[in-house]
Amino acid sequence: MPIFEANTPARPQKVPRRTGRRAKIRATRGHVSVNDAPATAPQSAGFRRRAAVLALAGVGLLVALRVGYAYLSFPSDRTPEGAYLRVAIAVNRGRAQDFFAYTETRAQHAAYTIRDYRKRARERVLAAYPEPEKSRLALEYAAEANAPDGADVFALYAQRYGWLARLRRDLSGVKKVETAGDRATVETAHGTRYPFRRRENGIWGLTLFTPVLDAEAERAARDLVLIEKAAQDYARVAPGK
């Protein structure tokens, strides 16, 4: 068993010499150096802010360039292809009124004619018809009569006849365009052919829905004539006449 002497002085231990940054901090205690870590924090934060701003500016510039390129490369609506593509965009958005401007002039006139005749007929019904015929016809004509614009009438018939669903099934990329004077045909990749006519303002208008709108306008005109005649008959037999 080893023997320890209590009165034997302990051998002095060498204190390791500190090196590096901690030693420098001890040596310069009480002094402030401009090169210490806290002084670099604001510089690093400023650099990060500048980098973020530059990155955002780069993204914004890229988006602006892409939008500008798309705008400049998109065909004009003074071409059949450009009019067709605008119809396709409106159909994909489910907004028939947005491509009313790309229907032919005759179709647009028919939509306004429907609105005007239905409005006059409804006003005559409300003024002269007895119940229950008054309420029935007033309700029947309300949608067209109260439409703010021809585009709204067009949207009503698009919903009624399922035009958007029909177009959504058939629309595809443009395969070729055939033009002959003021008429043109756009053939799609699916083989569907869409007829267009150039309007007075140079915009090409789809003629696909013109027959239906013409027929509805003629029916609205006939209905107004019958309503006017019936209103006169009701006025003759009204009490006190």
C-alpha positions in Angstrom: 0.0 0.0 0.0 1.5 3.4 -0.9 2.4 5.7 1.8 1.5 9.5 1.6 3.3 12.0 3.7 1.0 14.8 4.9 3.8 17.4 5.2 5.2 16.8 1.7 4.7 19.9 -0.4 2.7 19.4 -3.6 4.6 19.6 -6.8 3.7 22.9 -8.6 1.4 22.3 -11.5 2.0 24.1 -14.9 -0.8 26.3 -15.9 -1.5 25.7 -19.6 -1.0 28.9 -21.6 -4.3 30.0 -23.2 -4.1 30.9 -26.8 -6.6 32.1 -29.3 -9.4 34.5 -29.1 -10.3 33.9 -25.4 -6.8 34.8 -24.4 -6.9 37.9 -26.4 -10.2 38.9 -24.8 -8.6 38.4 -21.3 -5.5 40.4 -22.4 -7.5 43.3 -23.7 -10.1 43.4 -20.9 -11.4 46.9 -20.5 -10.7 47.8 -24.1 -13.1 47.8 -27.0 -11.9 46.8 -30.5 -13.7 47.8 -33.6 -13.0 44.3 -35.0 -14.9 42.4 -32.3 -17.9 40.2 -33.3 -20.7 42.6 -32.1 -19.5 45.2 -34.6 -20.0 42.8 -37.5 -23.6 41.9 -36.8 -25.1 45.1 -38.2 -23.0 44.7 -41.3 -24.2 41.1 -41.8 -27.9 42.1 -41.3 -27.5 44.9 -43.8 -26.0 42.6 -46.4 -28.9 40.1 -45.9 -31.4 42.9 -46.4 -29.7 44.1 -49.6 -29.5 40.6 -50.9 -33.3 40.0 -50.2 -34.2 43.3 -51.9 -32.1 42.4 -55.0 -33.6 38.9 -55.1 -37.2 40.3 -55.0 -36.3 42.9 -57.7 -35.0 40.1 -59.9 -38.2 38.0 -59.5 -40.3 41.1 -60.2 -38.3 41.8 -63.3 -38.6 38.2 -64.5 -42.4 38.3 -64.0 -42.7 41.6 -65.8 -40.6 40.3 -68.8 -42.8 37.1 -69.0 -46.0 39.2 -68.9 -44.7 41.6 -71.5 -43.6 38.7 -73.8 -47.0 37.0 -73.5 -48.8 40.3 -74.3 -46.6 41.1 -77.3 -46.7 37.5 -78.6 -50.5 37.0 -78.1 -52.3 37.3 -81.4 -54.5 40.4 -82.0 -58.2 40.1 -81.9 -58.1 41.6 -85.4 -57.1 38.0 -86.5 -59.3 35.0 -86.4 -56.8 33.1 -84.3 -56.7 35.9 -81.7 -60.5 36.1 -81.5 -60.7 32.3 -81.1 -58.1 32.3 -78.3 -60.0 35.0 -76.4 -63.2 32.9 -76.7 -61.2 29.9 -75.3 -60.0 32.0 -72.3 -63.5 33.1 -71.5 -64.8 29.6 -71.7 -62.1 28.2 -69.4 -63.1 30.9 -66.9 -66.8 30.0 -67.2 -67.8 33.5 -68.3 -69.8 33.6 -71.5 -70.3 37.4 -71.2 -66.6 37.9 -71.6 -66.6 36.6 -75.2 -69.8 38.4 -76.3 -67.5 40.9 -77.9 -66.1 38.1 -80.1 -69.5 37.1 -81.5 -70.5 38.6 -84.9 -72.5 41.9 -85.1 -75.7 40.2 -86.0 -75.6 38.0 -82.9 -75.0 41.0 -80.7 -77.9 43.0 -82.2 -80.2 40.0 -81.6 -79.2 39.9 -77.9 -80.0 43.5 -77.5 -83.3 43.1 -79.4 -84.3 40.3 -77.1 -83.7 42.4 -74.1 -85.6 45.4 -75.4 -88.6 43.4 -76.6 -88.8 41.5 -73.3 -88.6 44.7 -71.3 -91.4 46.3 -73.2 -93.6 43.2 -73.0 -93.1 42.8 -69.3 -94.0 46.5 -68.7 -97.2 46.0 -70.7 -98.1 42.9 -68.8 -97.6 44.5 -65.5 -99.7 47.5 -66.5 -102.6 45.8 -68.2 -102.8 42.1 -67.5 -105.0 40.5 -64.7 -103.8 37.9 -62.3 -102.6 35.2 -62.4 -101.4 35.8 -66.0 -99.7 39.0 -64.9 -97.4 37.3 -62.4 -96.7 34.3 -64.6 -95.6 36.3 -67.6 -93.7 39.0 -65.5 -91.7 36.2 -64.0 -91.1 34.5 -67.4 -89.7 37.7 -69.0 -87.8 39.0 -65.9 -84.3 37.7 -66.7 -84.1 39.1 -70.2 -86.0 42.3 -69.4 -83.8 43.1 -66.4 -80.5 42.3 -68.1 -78.2 45.3 -67.9 -76.5 44.6 -71.3 -76.6 42.4 -74.4 -73.7 40.4 -72.9 -75.8 39.5 -70.0 -78.6 38.2 -72.3 -76.0 36.2 -74.2 -74.8 34.7 -70.9 -78.4 33.7 -70.0 -78.8 31.8 -73.3 -75.3 30.3 -73.0 -76.4 28.8 -69.6 -79.9 27.8 -70.9 -78.5 26.0 -74.0 -75.3 24.7 -72.4 -73.0 26.5 -74.8 -70.1 26.7 -72.4 -70.1 23.0 -71.7 -70.2 22.3 -75.5 -67.3 24.6 -76.2 -65.3 23.3 -73.2 -65.5 19.8 -74.7 -64.4 20.9 -78.2 -61.9 23.8 -77.7 -58.3 22.9 -78.3 -55.2 24.4 -79.9 -55.4 26.0 -83.3 -54.4 23.7 -86.1 -55.0 26.0 -89.1 -57.0 29.1 -90.2 -58.7 29.5 -93.5 -59.7 33.0 -94.5 -61.8 34.1 -97.4 -62.6 37.8 -97.4 -64.6 38.7 -94.3 -65.1 35.1 -93.4 -62.7 32.7 -91.7 -62.7 29.2 -90.2 -60.5 28.2 -87.3 -59.8 24.5 -87.2 -58.6 23.0 -83.9 -56.3 20.1 -83.2 -59.5 18.1 -82.4 -60.7 18.7 -85.9 -63.6 21.1 -84.8 -64.2 24.0 -87.2 -65.3 27.4 -85.8 -66.8 30.0 -88.3 -65.9 33.7 -87.8 -67.0 36.9 -89.6 -65.0 40.1 -89.5 -67.0 42.9 -87.9 -67.1 46.6 -88.9 -64.5 47.4 -86.2 -62.1 44.8 -87.5 -62.6 42.3 -84.7 -63.5 38.8 -85.7 -66.7 37.4 -84.3 -67.9 33.9 -83.8 -71.0 33.1 -85.9 -71.9 29.8 -84.1 -74.7 31.1 -82.0 -76.3 33.6 -84.4 -79.1 31.4 -85.6 -80.4 30.7 -82.1 -80.2 34.3 -81.1 -81.9 35.4 -84.3 -84.8 33.0 -83.6 -85.1 34.1 -80.0 -85.3 37.8 -81.1 -88.0 37.0 -83.7 -90.0 35.1 -81.0 -89.7 38.0 -78.6 -91.0 40.4 -81.3 -94.0 38.1 -82.0 -94.7 37.8 -78.3 -94.7 41.6 -77.9 -97.3 41.9 -80.7 -99.6 39.3 -79.0 -99.2 40.9 -75.6 -100.1 44.4 -77.0 -103.2 42.9 -78.6 -104.2 41.1 -75.4 -103.6 44.2 -73.3 -106.0 46.1 -75.5 -108.6 43.4 -75.1 -108.2 43.4 -71.3 -108.6 47.2 -71.3 -111.9 47.0 -73.3 -113.5 44.5 -70.9 -112.2 46.0 -67.7 -114.8 47.2 -65.2 -115.9 50.8 -65.8 -115.1 50.8 -69.5 
